[in-house]
Amino acid sequence: MVAIKIIFNSLILILSSIMGFAFGNIYSKRAKSLLDLQYCIRVLQSEIINGNTPLPEALENVSIKGRGAISKLFKQIKDDLVIEKREDIYYSFLLHKDLLKNKYALSPQDIEIFLYLGKILGKTNSNDQDKNMAFIITQLENHYIEADKEKSKNTKLYRTLGFLIGLGVVIILI
């Protein structure tokens, strides 16, 4: 009987700790996604401004040269743009709004920055696009700094909280 209690209490402690780590990792995921997105936009900026690459090819190159899983999003946008023959790339960006929130843990403000990129791509001359992309990168840098602070604070908090809740439940059950 004592062995069953020890196993049960250990299981509660382990599961609550895992839940704490899972909640804490959401903040880490957002910071990493912002950093990867920032890198991908720099690659896109280089492709469009320096390489004079057509937009669908530039998006394809970003999916190849970019970092992290978020780079594959640019391939999906390119495929949607080409296959669906969309006239406005913004609608291709808009289709991935929920994916950005759910899979990459981006905040609504982060998503608005990403959607702004969809609004400006291909609409102005290369000089204006360069300025707009530089602005977007600056915004992402600011959001990354904020996300990194949240990650530092909340990751540790949720991990510790998960363990302590499990410990509290175990103490109550004893």
FIDRENVO-556988 format. One record per atom (N, C-alpha, C): atom name; x, y, z. Coordinates in nm, 3 decimals. Each point is the difference from the previous one (the first is absolute). Layout:
REM FIDRENVO-556988
at, px, py, pz
CA, X, Y, Z
...
REM end
This chain:
REM FIDRENVO-556988
at, px, py, pz
N, 0.081, -0.119, 0.000
CA, -0.081, 0.119, 0.000
C, 0.086, 0.127, 0.000
N, 0.108, -0.003, 0.077
CA, 0.091, 0.114, 0.007
C, 0.070, 0.019, -0.134
N, 0.035, -0.110, -0.064
CA, 0.066, 0.008, -0.130
C, -0.092, 0.065, -0.103
N, -0.128, -0.032, 0.003
CA, -0.096, 0.059, -0.093
C, -0.012, 0.150, 0.024
N, -0.001, 0.043, 0.127
CA, -0.007, 0.142, 0.033
C, 0.125, 0.073, -0.050
N, 0.115, -0.062, 0.018
CA, 0.125, 0.063, -0.046
C, -0.001, 0.014, -0.152
N, -0.042, -0.104, -0.070
CA, -0.006, 0.005, -0.146
C, -0.102, 0.106, -0.045
N, -0.117, 0.001, 0.062
CA, -0.106, 0.095, -0.035
C, 0.046, 0.144, 0.025
N, 0.061, 0.025, 0.115
CA, 0.049, 0.135, 0.033
C, 0.113, 0.042, -0.093
N, 0.088, -0.093, -0.031
CA, 0.108, 0.030, -0.095
C, -0.056, 0.034, -0.137
N, -0.101, -0.073, -0.042
CA, -0.065, 0.025, -0.128
C, -0.064, 0.139, -0.003
N, -0.066, 0.038, 0.108
CA, -0.060, 0.134, 0.009
C, 0.108, 0.107, -0.011
N, 0.109, -0.020, 0.070
CA, 0.111, 0.097, 0.000
C, 0.062, 0.011, -0.140
N, 0.021, -0.113, -0.064
CA, 0.059, 0.000, -0.134
C, -0.093, 0.066, -0.102
N, -0.128, -0.034, 0.004
CA, -0.095, 0.057, -0.096
C, -0.018, 0.150, 0.017
N, -0.005, 0.044, 0.125
CA, -0.014, 0.145, 0.022
C, 0.127, 0.074, -0.044
N, 0.114, -0.061, 0.019
CA, 0.125, 0.061, -0.047
C, 0.003, 0.008, -0.152
N, -0.046, -0.105, -0.066
CA, -0.006, 0.000, -0.147
C, -0.094, 0.109, -0.049
N, -0.113, 0.016, 0.067
CA, -0.094, 0.107, -0.038
C, 0.064, 0.137, 0.019
N, 0.074, 0.018, 0.106
CA, 0.071, 0.127, 0.023
C, 0.101, 0.027, -0.108
N, 0.075, -0.104, -0.042
CA, 0.097, 0.017, -0.108
C, -0.071, 0.031, -0.131
N, -0.114, -0.063, -0.024
CA, -0.075, 0.024, -0.124
C, -0.048, 0.145, -0.007
N, -0.055, 0.051, 0.108
CA, -0.044, 0.139, 0.002
C, 0.117, 0.096, -0.011
N, 0.110, -0.033, 0.064
CA, 0.118, 0.085, -0.007
C, 0.061, 0.005, -0.138
N, -0.010, -0.110, -0.074
CA, 0.059, -0.005, -0.133
C, -0.074, 0.085, -0.102
N, -0.123, 0.036, 0.029
CA, -0.075, 0.089, -0.091
C, 0.075, 0.132, -0.016
N, 0.055, 0.051, 0.109
CA, 0.074, 0.127, -0.005
C, 0.131, -0.017, -0.075
N, 0.065, -0.113, 0.016
CA, 0.123, -0.027, -0.075
C, -0.029, -0.012, -0.148
N, -0.112, -0.061, -0.032
CA, -0.039, -0.021, -0.140
C, -0.025, 0.133, -0.070
N, -0.067, 0.092, 0.067
CA, -0.027, 0.130, -0.061
C, 0.130, 0.074, -0.029
N, 0.092, 0.001, 0.096
CA, 0.126, 0.071, -0.020
C, 0.079, -0.061, -0.116
N, 0.003, -0.132, -0.007
CA, 0.072, -0.066, -0.110
C, -0.067, 0.027, -0.133
N, -0.132, -0.003, -0.003
CA, -0.074, 0.026, -0.124
C, 0.025, 0.142, -0.049
N, 0.004, 0.096, 0.091
CA, 0.026, 0.139, -0.040
C, 0.141, 0.016, -0.055
N, 0.096, -0.066, 0.062
CA, 0.137, 0.007, -0.048
C, 0.013, -0.064, -0.139
N, -0.064, -0.114, -0.019
CA, 0.002, -0.067, -0.130
C, -0.073, 0.081, -0.107
N, -0.112, 0.060, 0.037
CA, -0.076, 0.083, -0.094
C, 0.082, 0.122, -0.042
N, 0.067, 0.058, 0.095
CA, 0.086, 0.115, -0.027
C, 0.109, -0.039, -0.102
N, 0.061, -0.114, 0.020
CA, 0.103, -0.047, -0.092
C, -0.059, -0.025, -0.140
N, -0.118, -0.061, -0.005
CA, -0.064, -0.029, -0.128
C, -0.033, 0.128, -0.075
N, -0.042, 0.102, 0.071
CA, -0.032, 0.127, -0.066
C, 0.127, 0.068, -0.050
N, 0.110, -0.017, 0.072
CA, 0.128, 0.053, -0.049
C, 0.041, -0.071, -0.129
N, -0.022, -0.130, -0.005
CA, 0.031, -0.076, -0.121
C, -0.090, 0.048, -0.114
N, -0.128, 0.019, 0.028
CA, -0.095, 0.048, -0.101
C, 0.040, 0.139, -0.049
N, 0.040, 0.085, 0.091
CA, 0.045, 0.135, -0.035
C, 0.121, -0.007, -0.093
N, 0.093, -0.087, 0.033
CA, 0.119, -0.017, -0.083
C, -0.036, -0.053, -0.138
N, -0.090, -0.096, -0.005
CA, -0.042, -0.059, -0.128
C, -0.067, 0.105, -0.089
N, -0.089, 0.078, 0.058
CA, -0.077, 0.096, -0.079
C, 0.084, 0.123, -0.037
N, 0.067, 0.057, 0.098
CA, 0.071, 0.127, -0.022
C, 0.133, -0.022, -0.071
N, 0.082, -0.090, 0.052
CA, 0.134, -0.019, -0.057
C, -0.001, -0.092, -0.121
N, -0.085, -0.103, 0.005
CA, 0.002, -0.099, -0.108
C, -0.100, 0.027, -0.111
N, -0.090, 0.098, 0.019
CA, -0.105, 0.027, -0.098
C, -0.073, -0.128, -0.040
N, -0.022, -0.086, 0.098
CA, -0.066, -0.129, -0.023
C, -0.150, 0.021, -0.004
N, -0.069, -0.064, -0.097
CA, -0.147, 0.008, 0.000
C, -0.057, -0.055, 0.130
N, -0.114, 0.054, 0.042
CA, -0.058, -0.031, 0.130
C, -0.021, -0.149, 0.026
N, -0.062, -0.077, -0.093
CA, -0.018, -0.143, 0.030
C, 0.134, -0.073, 0.020
N, 0.098, 0.035, -0.080
CA, 0.131, -0.064, 0.013
C, 0.068, 0.044, 0.130
N, -0.018, 0.126, 0.037
CA, 0.058, 0.051, 0.125
C, -0.061, -0.072, 0.120
N, -0.132, -0.021, -0.003
CA, -0.066, -0.073, 0.108
C, 0.051, -0.144, 0.009
N, 0.020, -0.062, -0.115
CA, 0.055, -0.137, -0.005
C, 0.140, -0.002, 0.061
N, 0.083, 0.099, -0.036
CA, 0.136, 0.006, 0.053
C, 0.002, 0.023, 0.151
N, -0.095, 0.077, 0.050
CA, -0.009, 0.021, 0.145
C, -0.030, -0.132, 0.069
N, -0.088, -0.080, -0.060
CA, -0.033, -0.129, 0.063
C, 0.120, -0.093, 0.002
N, 0.091, 0.018, -0.094
CA, 0.120, -0.084, -0.005
C, 0.111, 0.055, 0.092
N, 0.022, 0.130, -0.007
CA, 0.111, 0.062, 0.073
C, -0.035, 0.043, 0.142
N, -0.129, 0.013, 0.028
CA, -0.043, 0.049, 0.131
C, 0.028, -0.098, 0.112
N, -0.020, 0.048, 0.122
CA, 0.023, -0.082, 0.119
C, -0.131, -0.041, 0.062
N, 0.001, -0.115, 0.063
CA, -0.114, -0.046, 0.077
C, -0.116, -0.045, -0.086
N, -0.101, -0.050, 0.068
CA, -0.118, -0.052, -0.068
C, -0.080, 0.111, -0.066
N, 0.014, 0.122, 0.049
CA, -0.077, 0.110, -0.056
C, 0.040, 0.032, -0.144
N, 0.119, -0.041, -0.040
CA, 0.044, 0.024, -0.138
C, -0.087, -0.078, -0.100
N, -0.053, -0.112, 0.043
CA, -0.086, -0.081, -0.088
C, -0.132, 0.073, -0.030
N, -0.036, 0.092, 0.086
CA, -0.121, 0.078, -0.020
C, 0.010, 0.082, -0.130
N, 0.120, 0.046, -0.032
CA, 0.019, 0.078, -0.122
C, -0.022, -0.085, -0.125
N, 0.033, -0.127, 0.007
CA, -0.028, -0.092, -0.112
C, -0.150, -0.018, -0.015
N, -0.071, -0.014, 0.111
CA, -0.145, -0.014, -0.005
C, -0.065, 0.125, -0.059
N, 0.052, 0.117, 0.036
CA, -0.053, 0.125, -0.055
C, 0.027, 0.006, -0.151
N, 0.120, -0.039, -0.040
CA, 0.035, -0.001, -0.142
C, -0.089, -0.097, -0.077
N, -0.020, -0.118, 0.056
CA, -0.086, -0.099, -0.066
C, -0.143, 0.051, -0.014
N, -0.050, 0.062, 0.106
CA, -0.135, 0.054, -0.006
C, -0.009, 0.112, -0.103
N, 0.100, 0.083, -0.006
CA, 0.003, 0.111, -0.094
C, 0.000, -0.050, -0.145
N, 0.080, -0.101, -0.026
CA, 0.016, -0.050, -0.137
C, -0.116, -0.093, -0.039
N, -0.032, -0.096, 0.084
CA, -0.102, -0.100, -0.034
C, -0.139, 0.063, -0.007
N, -0.032, 0.084, 0.099
CA, -0.131, 0.064, 0.002
C, -0.007, 0.124, -0.089
N, 0.116, 0.037, -0.057
CA, 0.011, 0.117, -0.088
C, -0.060, 0.125, 0.065
N, 0.041, 0.024, 0.121
CA, -0.049, 0.116, 0.074
C, 0.066, 0.126, -0.056
N, -0.078, 0.103, -0.011
CA, 0.051, 0.128, -0.050
C, 0.067, 0.080, 0.111
N, -0.046, -0.022, 0.123
CA, 0.054, 0.074, 0.114
C, 0.061, -0.099, 0.099
N, 0.128, 0.013, 0.025
CA, 0.071, -0.093, 0.090
C, -0.052, 0.011, 0.143
N, -0.059, 0.113, 0.034
CA, -0.052, 0.019, 0.135
C, -0.098, -0.111, 0.038
N, -0.082, -0.045, -0.093
CA, -0.097, -0.105, 0.029
C, 0.070, -0.133, 0.028
N, 0.113, -0.023, -0.063
CA, 0.078, -0.121, 0.030
C, 0.058, 0.009, 0.141
N, 0.043, 0.118, 0.040
CA, 0.050, 0.020, 0.135
C, -0.113, -0.016, 0.101
N, -0.116, 0.053, -0.033
CA, -0.114, -0.003, 0.091
C, -0.046, -0.142, 0.031
N, 0.016, -0.090, -0.098
CA, -0.040, -0.140, 0.021
C, 0.078, -0.069, 0.111
N, 0.118, 0.050, 0.031
CA, 0.089, -0.064, 0.097
C, -0.003, 0.067, 0.137
N, -0.097, 0.086, 0.020
CA, -0.012, 0.073, 0.127
C, -0.017, -0.094, 0.119
N, -0.090, -0.098, -0.012
CA, -0.023, -0.093, 0.112
C, 0.120, -0.089, 0.025
N, 0.069, -0.038, -0.107
CA, 0.120, -0.083, 0.014
C, 0.107, 0.073, 0.080
N, 0.014, 0.129, -0.025
CA, 0.100, 0.079, 0.074
C, -0.030, 0.003, 0.149
N, -0.128, 0.007, 0.033
CA, -0.039, 0.005, 0.140
C, 0.015, -0.137, 0.067
N, -0.051, -0.103, -0.066
CA, -0.006, -0.132, 0.062
C, 0.133, -0.075, -0.004
N, 0.067, -0.001, -0.114
CA, 0.121, -0.081, -0.013
C, 0.126, 0.074, 0.046
N, 0.003, 0.130, -0.025
CA, 0.123, 0.075, 0.031
C, -0.013, 0.089, 0.123
N, -0.115, -0.001, 0.066
CA, -0.025, 0.072, 0.126
C, 0.024, 0.151, -0.012
N, -0.030, 0.056, -0.116
CA, 0.017, 0.144, -0.018
C, -0.121, 0.073, 0.057
N, 0.025, 0.119, 0.051
CA, -0.107, 0.082, 0.056
C, -0.075, 0.071, -0.113
N, -0.118, 0.053, 0.028
CA, -0.073, 0.075, -0.104
C, 0.081, 0.116, -0.058
N, 0.081, 0.066, 0.082
CA, 0.083, 0.110, -0.049
C, 0.108, -0.051, -0.096
N, 0.058, -0.116, 0.032
CA, 0.100, -0.061, -0.089
C, -0.064, -0.035, -0.134
N, -0.119, -0.053, 0.006
CA, -0.071, -0.042, -0.121
C, -0.033, 0.122, -0.087
N, -0.036, 0.110, 0.062
CA, -0.028, 0.123, -0.075
C, 0.123, 0.048, -0.076
N, 0.116, -0.013, 0.060
CA, 0.124, 0.037, -0.068
C, 0.020, -0.089, -0.121
N, -0.023, -0.129, 0.018
CA, 0.015, -0.095, -0.111
C, -0.100, 0.031, -0.112
N, -0.123, 0.032, 0.037
CA, -0.101, 0.033, -0.100
C, 0.034, 0.131, -0.072
N, 0.061, 0.093, 0.070
CA, 0.044, 0.125, -0.063
C, 0.101, -0.030, -0.110
N, 0.086, -0.099, 0.024
CA, 0.095, -0.041, -0.104
C, -0.076, -0.044, -0.125
N, -0.108, -0.074, 0.019
CA, -0.081, -0.043, -0.113
C, -0.066, 0.117, -0.073
N, -0.030, 0.105, 0.073
CA, -0.063, 0.117, -0.062
C, 0.098, 0.078, -0.088
N, 0.126, 0.003, 0.038
CA, 0.095, 0.085, -0.072
C, 0.075, -0.072, -0.111
N, 0.007, -0.133, 0.006
CA, 0.078, -0.073, -0.100
C, -0.058, 0.017, -0.140
N, 0.085, 0.043, -0.092
CA, -0.041, 0.012, -0.139
C, -0.087, 0.120, -0.032
N, -0.022, 0.088, 0.096
CA, -0.090, 0.113, -0.023
C, 0.075, 0.131, -0.028
N, 0.126, 0.006, 0.038
CA, 0.075, 0.124, -0.016
C, 0.132, -0.028, -0.069
N, 0.078, 0.104, -0.023
CA, 0.131, -0.021, -0.062
C, 0.096, -0.061, 0.101
N, 0.114, -0.041, -0.049
CA, 0.094, -0.074, 0.086
C, 0.054, 0.087, 0.114
N, 0.015, 0.129, -0.023
CA, 0.049, 0.088, 0.106
C, -0.099, 0.007, 0.115
N, -0.129, 0.016, -0.032
CA, -0.102, 0.004, 0.105
C, -0.014, -0.135, 0.069
N, 0.011, -0.109, -0.076
CA, -0.007, -0.132, 0.061
C, 0.116, -0.022, 0.096
N, 0.118, 0.049, -0.038
CA, 0.116, -0.012, 0.087
C, -0.024, 0.074, 0.132
N, -0.055, 0.121, -0.008
CA, -0.029, 0.077, 0.121
C, -0.106, -0.069, 0.085
N, -0.104, -0.051, -0.066
CA, -0.107, -0.068, 0.075
C, 0.051, -0.128, 0.066
N, 0.083, -0.075, -0.070
CA, 0.055, -0.122, 0.059
C, 0.093, 0.032, 0.116
N, 0.077, 0.107, -0.013
CA, 0.086, 0.043, 0.111
C, -0.086, 0.037, 0.121
N, -0.112, 0.067, -0.025
CA, -0.093, 0.035, 0.108
C, -0.057, -0.126, 0.065
N, -0.039, -0.098, -0.082
CA, -0.056, -0.125, 0.051
C, 0.105, -0.074, 0.084
N, 0.122, -0.003, -0.048
CA, 0.107, -0.068, 0.074
C, 0.023, 0.069, 0.135
N, -0.004, 0.134, 0.000
CA, 0.015, 0.075, 0.125
C, -0.113, -0.033, 0.097
N, -0.123, -0.006, -0.053
CA, -0.113, -0.037, 0.085
C, 0.017, -0.139, 0.058
N, 0.044, -0.093, -0.084
CA, 0.022, -0.138, 0.048
C, 0.110, -0.007, 0.104
N, 0.103, 0.082, -0.017
CA, 0.108, 0.004, 0.100
C, -0.056, 0.047, 0.134
N, -0.084, 0.103, -0.003
CA, -0.061, 0.050, 0.124
C, -0.090, -0.105, 0.063
N, -0.077, -0.069, -0.082
CA, -0.088, -0.105, 0.053
C, 0.083, -0.117, 0.053
N, 0.114, -0.028, -0.063
CA, 0.086, -0.107, 0.048
C, 0.057, 0.035, 0.138
N, 0.042, 0.124, 0.018
CA, 0.053, 0.043, 0.130
C, -0.106, -0.019, 0.108
N, -0.122, 0.041, -0.033
CA, -0.113, -0.016, 0.093
C, -0.027, -0.149, 0.027
N, 0.001, -0.080, -0.105
CA, -0.026, -0.144, 0.015
C, 0.110, -0.068, 0.080
N, 0.124, 0.045, -0.018
CA, 0.112, -0.059, 0.073
C, -0.012, 0.032, 0.150
N, -0.045, 0.121, 0.031
CA, -0.021, 0.035, 0.142
C, -0.112, -0.085, 0.059
N, -0.109, -0.016, -0.076
CA, -0.111, -0.084, 0.046
C, 0.047, -0.144, 0.018
N, 0.082, -0.046, -0.094
CA, 0.051, -0.137, 0.008
C, 0.083, -0.019, 0.126
N, 0.089, 0.093, 0.026
CA, 0.085, -0.010, 0.119
C, -0.083, -0.006, 0.128
N, -0.101, 0.082, 0.005
CA, -0.083, 0.009, 0.121
C, -0.097, -0.118, 0.010
N, -0.076, -0.022, -0.105
CA, -0.112, -0.094, 0.008
C, 0.039, -0.147, -0.016
N, 0.104, -0.029, -0.075
CA, 0.041, -0.140, -0.016
C, 0.036, -0.060, 0.136
N, 0.083, 0.071, 0.073
CA, 0.040, -0.048, 0.133
C, -0.120, -0.006, 0.094
N, -0.087, 0.102, -0.010
CA, -0.118, 0.007, 0.085
C, -0.090, -0.122, -0.021
N, -0.034, -0.030, -0.126
CA, -0.091, -0.111, -0.027
C, 0.062, -0.135, 0.033
N, 0.128, -0.014, -0.023
CA, 0.066, -0.127, 0.034
C, -0.002, -0.022, 0.151
N, 0.031, 0.103, 0.075
CA, -0.001, -0.011, 0.146
C, -0.142, -0.018, 0.051
N, -0.093, 0.074, -0.058
CA, -0.140, -0.009, 0.041
C, -0.057, -0.140, -0.024
N, 0.035, -0.060, -0.113
CA, -0.047, -0.136, -0.029
C, 0.048, -0.098, 0.106
N, 0.127, 0.010, 0.035
CA, 0.055, -0.089, 0.102
C, -0.067, 0.025, 0.135
N, -0.015, 0.128, 0.036
CA, -0.057, 0.032, 0.131
C, -0.147, -0.039, 0.011
N, -0.077, 0.013, -0.107
CA, -0.139, -0.045, 0.003
C, -0.005, -0.151, 0.020
N, 0.085, -0.071, -0.071
CA, 0.007, -0.145, 0.019
C, 0.038, -0.037, 0.141
N, 0.098, 0.071, 0.055
CA, 0.042, -0.025, 0.137
C, -0.113, 0.031, 0.098
N, -0.073, 0.108, -0.025
CA, -0.115, 0.034, 0.086
C, -0.106, -0.107, -0.003
N, -0.031, -0.052, -0.118
CA, -0.101, -0.107, -0.013
C, 0.047, -0.125, 0.074
N, 0.127, -0.032, -0.014
CA, 0.055, -0.119, 0.068
C, -0.009, 0.018, 0.152
N, 0.032, 0.120, 0.049
CA, -0.005, 0.024, 0.145
C, -0.144, -0.011, 0.049
N, -0.095, 0.053, -0.078
CA, -0.141, -0.008, 0.039
C, -0.047, -0.146, 0.004
N, 0.047, -0.080, -0.095
CA, -0.042, -0.139, -0.007
C, 0.063, -0.088, 0.110
N, 0.109, 0.046, 0.053
CA, 0.066, -0.079, 0.106
C, -0.074, 0.023, 0.125
REM end
